[in-house]
């Protein structure tokens, strides 16, 4: 028995009695889990990836870096929200993508149902290290690391009345954002794949006393012991397992399994613009390659909530926790099962989406007027 009251889980137990006045949902034979948390998405920022006017996750031309903040573009009417919500995703980290600086800016935590959509702005400072962003600093990977380090050094002593930026240097806005970041508890989130660059990023975080989350980490398994010692969480896309670039030559199917075995906090992510719901597929594939099922579920619930500093109890089914939960027809890591009902902050969510409405519209091929309803 799981009791929900005022948006929170009131109690959980095998022998609880249900007080009068409570709506009763019989979930016998079903599996109930916390709502899924996607740790690296563009939900609410991207409508159609191929149509630039609907992509608000990066700044490509205007000079902007650490000061960029995704919260101002979040769209609660984005079509992808309902699609992902009905597959059990209740909260998501929506992130900026590098535009013209290794620093991408501030990410945010959002809920996929209820108001307001924005749960926590300035959730983390996002950056990227590797060949893809080296062009912004002259073409060398070394210069990327140096710029990220320089940003932290300058932010520590930043005085707007004395700082005079030179050509290509940090703007006042970016340094003000980096100083605010250094004075916060927010993590530095770095997209990085190559093992030697992961080591450099860990060293940087240690030197500046920063909490670090590695996103991607294709070769993170090679430095798993270091990541465990330094308490660095790693957001893994399990299906990004091919050596698709020189930064990913060490990519392998069981990256998440090896990281978990070494004691690293693993966060599973689909790393998609719109399809955060694929996180279940990531978890199932992680289990197929040796990750314990309980750990895979935790990597998209409890562990994600802890890594992102969400409120106490988030990502769990425990007394006092936010009432985000999903009733599944069966094992949520099996793609032949699905979510029957989703609760966010204690409120039942509409399980329709654009796809279901299109299905209903065209279900009867004998209806000659179906295209005009």
C-alpha positions in Angstrom: 0.0 0.0 0.0 1.3 3.4 -1.0 -0.5 6.5 0.3 -0.2 9.8 -1.5 -1.3 13.1 0.0 -0.7 16.7 -1.0 1.8 15.8 -3.7 3.9 13.6 -1.5 4.2 10.0 -0.5 2.7 9.8 2.9 3.5 6.2 3.8 4.5 2.9 2.2 3.9 -0.5 3.7 2.4 -4.0 3.4 -0.2 -3.7 6.1 -1.3 0.0 5.8 -5.0 0.7 6.0 -6.4 3.2 3.5 -8.0 6.2 5.3 -11.4 7.3 4.3 -11.7 9.7 1.4 -8.6 8.4 -0.5 -9.0 7.5 -4.2 -8.1 3.8 -4.4 -6.1 2.5 -7.4 -5.9 -1.3 -7.6 -2.5 -2.1 -9.1 -2.5 -5.8 -8.3 -0.1 -7.6 -10.7 1.6 -4.4 -11.7 5.0 -2.9 -11.0 5.2 0.5 -9.4 8.4 2.5 -9.6 9.5 6.1 -9.0 9.1 8.3 -12.1 12.1 8.1 -14.4 14.6 11.0 -14.5 16.5 11.7 -17.8 19.9 13.2 -16.9 20.9 14.8 -20.3 18.2 16.0 -22.7 16.9 19.0 -24.7 13.3 18.5 -23.6 11.4 21.8 -23.8 14.1 23.4 -26.0 13.8 21.5 -29.3 10.7 20.9 -31.4 12.2 19.6 -34.7 16.0 19.0 -34.7 16.3 19.8 -38.4 14.5 23.1 -38.2 16.9 25.7 -36.7 14.1 28.1 -35.6 12.8 25.4 -33.2 16.1 24.6 -31.6 16.9 26.8 -28.5 19.6 24.6 -26.8 22.6 26.5 -28.2 23.8 29.8 -29.5 25.7 29.4 -32.8 26.6 33.0 -33.8 26.2 35.5 -31.0 29.2 35.3 -28.6 27.9 33.5 -25.5 29.2 30.8 -23.3 28.9 30.4 -19.5 26.2 33.0 -19.2 23.8 31.3 -21.6 20.8 30.0 -19.6 18.2 27.6 -21.1 15.4 28.5 -18.7 14.3 31.4 -20.8 13.3 29.2 -23.8 11.5 26.4 -22.0 8.2 25.6 -23.7 5.6 23.8 -21.7 3.6 23.2 -24.9 6.5 21.3 -26.6 5.1 18.1 -28.3 7.8 15.9 -26.9 6.9 16.4 -23.3 3.6 14.4 -23.5 5.3 11.7 -25.6 8.0 11.1 -23.0 5.7 11.6 -20.0 3.4 8.8 -21.1 6.4 6.5 -21.1 7.3 7.1 -17.5 9.7 10.1 -17.7 8.5 12.5 -15.0 11.6 14.9 -14.7 14.5 15.7 -16.9 17.7 17.7 -16.9 17.5 19.9 -20.0 20.9 21.1 -21.0 22.6 23.8 -23.2 24.8 22.5 -26.0 28.2 24.2 -26.8 27.7 27.0 -29.3 30.9 28.9 -29.7 32.8 28.3 -26.5 33.7 25.2 -24.4 31.4 26.5 -21.8 27.8 25.9 -22.8 26.0 27.6 -19.9 23.4 26.8 -17.3 21.1 23.8 -17.5 17.8 23.3 -15.7 15.6 20.7 -14.0 12.1 20.4 -15.4 9.0 18.4 -14.7 7.1 16.9 -17.6 3.7 17.7 -16.1 2.1 20.3 -13.8 3.0 23.9 -13.3 5.5 25.5 -13.3 7.5 23.4 -15.7 10.8 24.8 -14.4 11.7 23.1 -11.1 15.3 24.3 -10.6 17.2 26.8 -12.8 21.0 27.0 -12.8 21.1 23.3 -12.0 24.7 22.9 -13.3 27.3 24.7 -15.4 27.8 22.7 -18.6 30.9 22.5 -20.7 32.5 20.2 -23.3 36.0 19.0 -23.8 37.3 17.3 -27.0 37.8 17.7 -30.7 34.3 19.1 -31.4 34.9 22.2 -29.4 38.6 22.7 -30.0 37.8 24.8 -33.1 36.4 27.5 -30.7 39.9 28.0 -29.2 42.2 27.6 -32.1 42.0 23.8 -32.8 43.9 22.2 -30.0 42.4 20.0 -27.2 45.0 21.4 -24.9 43.6 24.9 -25.4 40.1 23.7 -24.4 41.3 22.5 -21.0 43.3 25.7 -20.6 40.2 27.8 -21.3 38.1 25.9 -18.8 40.8 26.3 -16.2 41.3 30.0 -17.0 37.5 30.6 -16.6 37.6 29.1 -13.1 40.8 31.1 -12.2 39.4 34.4 -13.4 36.0 33.9 -11.8 37.6 33.4 -8.4 39.0 37.0 -8.4 36.5 38.6 -10.9 35.9 42.3 -10.2 33.7 43.9 -12.9 35.3 47.4 -12.3 38.8 46.1 -12.9 38.5 43.3 -15.5 39.2 44.4 -19.0 38.6 41.5 -21.5 41.0 41.1 -24.4 40.3 39.7 -27.8 38.7 36.3 -27.5 38.7 36.5 -23.7 35.7 35.9 -21.4 33.0 38.6 -21.4 31.8 40.3 -18.3 28.5 38.3 -18.5 30.3 35.0 -18.7 32.7 35.7 -15.8 29.8 36.9 -13.7 28.0 33.6 -14.4 31.2 31.6 -13.6 31.6 33.5 -10.3 28.0 32.8 -9.4 28.6 29.1 -10.3 31.7 29.0 -8.1 29.7 30.4 -5.2 27.0 27.8 -5.6 26.6 24.0 -4.9 25.9 23.3 -8.6 28.1 20.7 -10.3 30.3 21.2 -13.3 29.0 18.9 -16.1 31.5 18.1 -18.8 30.8 16.2 -22.0 34.0 14.3 -22.5 34.7 10.8 -23.9 38.5 10.2 -24.2 40.1 8.6 -21.1 43.1 11.0 -20.9 40.7 14.0 -21.2 38.5 12.6 -18.4 41.6 12.5 -16.2 42.3 16.1 -17.0 38.8 17.1 -16.2 38.9 15.2 -12.9 42.1 17.0 -12.1 40.6 20.3 -12.9 37.6 19.7 -10.7 39.9 18.6 -7.8 42.1 21.7 -8.2 39.1 24.1 -8.0 37.1 22.0 -5.5 34.2 21.4 -7.9 31.6 18.7 -7.9 31.9 17.0 -11.3 29.5 15.0 -13.5 30.9 13.4 -16.7 28.5 13.2 -19.6 29.2 10.6 -22.3 32.3 9.1 -21.0 32.7 6.5 -23.7 36.1 5.5 -22.3 35.2 6.2 -18.7 35.6 2.5 -17.8 39.3 2.9 -18.4 39.5 5.3 -15.5 36.7 3.9 -13.3 38.8 3.6 -10.2 39.8 7.3 -10.4 36.1 8.3 -10.9 35.0 6.2 -7.9 37.8 7.7 -5.7 36.8 11.2 -6.6 33.0 10.6 -6.3 32.4 11.6 -10.0 29.1 10.6 -11.4 29.0 9.5 -15.1 26.0 9.9 -17.4 26.2 6.9 -19.8 24.4 6.4 -23.1 24.7 2.6 -23.3 24.0 2.4 -27.0 26.7 4.8 -27.9 29.1 1.8 -27.9 30.9 2.1 -31.3 34.3 3.6 -32.0 32.7 6.3 -34.1 35.6 8.8 -33.6 39.2 8.9 -32.3 37.8 10.0 -29.0 35.7 6.9 -28.7 38.1 4.1 -29.7 37.6 2.5 -26.3 33.8 2.5 -26.5 32.2 -0.8 -25.4 28.7 -2.3 -24.6 29.4 -2.9 -20.9 30.7 0.6 -20.0 27.9 1.2 -17.4 28.5 -2.3 -15.9 32.2 -1.8 -15.4 31.6 1.7 -13.9 29.0 0.3 -11.5 31.2 -2.6 -10.5 34.0 -0.1 -9.6 31.7 1.9 -7.4 31.0 4.8 -9.7 27.6 6.5 -9.5 26.1 5.7 -13.0 23.3 7.8 -14.5 21.7 6.3 -17.5 20.6 8.7 -20.3 19.3 8.5 -23.8 21.1 11.8 -24.6 18.4 12.6 -27.1 16.7 15.9 -28.0 13.2 14.6 -27.9 13.3 10.9 -27.1 14.1 10.8 -23.4 11.8 7.8 -23.2 14.6 5.6 -24.7 16.2 5.7 -21.3 14.3 2.4 -20.6 16.0 0.9 -23.6 19.3 2.0 -22.3 18.6 0.4 -18.9 17.5 -2.9 -20.5 20.7 -3.0 -22.6 22.8 -2.2 -19.6 21.3 -5.2 -17.8 21.8 -7.4 -20.9 25.5 -6.6 -20.6 25.8 -7.4 -16.9 24.5 -4.4 -14.9 22.2 -5.6 -12.1 18.6 -4.7 -12.7 18.2 -2.8 -9.5 21.2 -0.7 -10.3 19.9 0.1 -13.8 16.6 1.2 -12.3 18.4 3.3 -9.7 20.5 4.9 -12.4 17.4 6.6 -13.8 15.7 7.3 -10.5 17.5 7.5 -7.1 21.1 7.9 -8.3 20.1 10.6 -10.8 18.1 12.5 -8.1 21.1 12.4 -5.8 23.7 13.4 -8.4 21.6 16.4 -9.4 20.9 17.6 -5.8 17.2 17.1 -6.0 15.1 17.3 -2.9 15.2 14.6 -0.2 13.6 11.4 -1.2 13.3 12.2 -4.9 13.7 9.2 -7.1 12.4 6.8 -4.4 9.2 5.4 -3.1 9.6 6.5 0.5 7.6 8.5 3.0 8.0 12.2 2.4 9.3 11.8 -1.2 7.7 13.8 -4.0 4.8 11.7 -5.4 6.3 11.0 -8.9 5.5 7.4 -9.7 4.6 5.1 -12.6 2.4 2.0 -12.7 3.8 -0.4 -15.3 2.1 -3.4 -17.0 5.3 -5.4 -16.2 9.1 -5.0 -16.0 9.8 -1.4 -17.2 13.1 -2.6 -18.7 11.2 -4.7 -21.1 10.1 -2.7 -24.2 7.0 -5.0 -24.6 5.7 -3.5 -21.4 4.4 0.1 -21.0 3.3 2.7 -18.4 -0.4 2.4 -17.6 -0.5 5.5 -15.3 1.8 8.3 -14.4 1.7 10.5 -11.3 3.7 13.7 -11.0 3.7 15.6 -7.7 0.6 13.6 -6.7 -1.4 14.5 -9.8 -2.5 11.9 -12.4 -1.2 12.8 -15.9 -3.0 12.8 -19.2 -1.7 9.7 -21.0 -2.5 11.0 -24.5 0.0 12.5 -26.9 0.2 13.7 -30.4 0.9 10.1 -31.5 -2.1 8.6 -29.7 -4.3 11.3 -31.1 -3.1 10.6 -34.6 -3.7 6.9 -34.0 -7.2 7.6 -32.9 -7.8 9.8 -35.9 -6.7 7.3 -38.5 -7.6 4.0 -36.8 -10.6 3.3 -39.0 -9.4 3.1 -42.6 -13.0 2.8 -43.8 -13.9 6.2 -42.5 -13.8 8.6 -45.5 -13.8 11.7 -43.4 -11.0 10.7 -41.0 -8.5 13.1 -42.5 -10.8 16.1 -41.9 -11.7 15.7 -38.2 
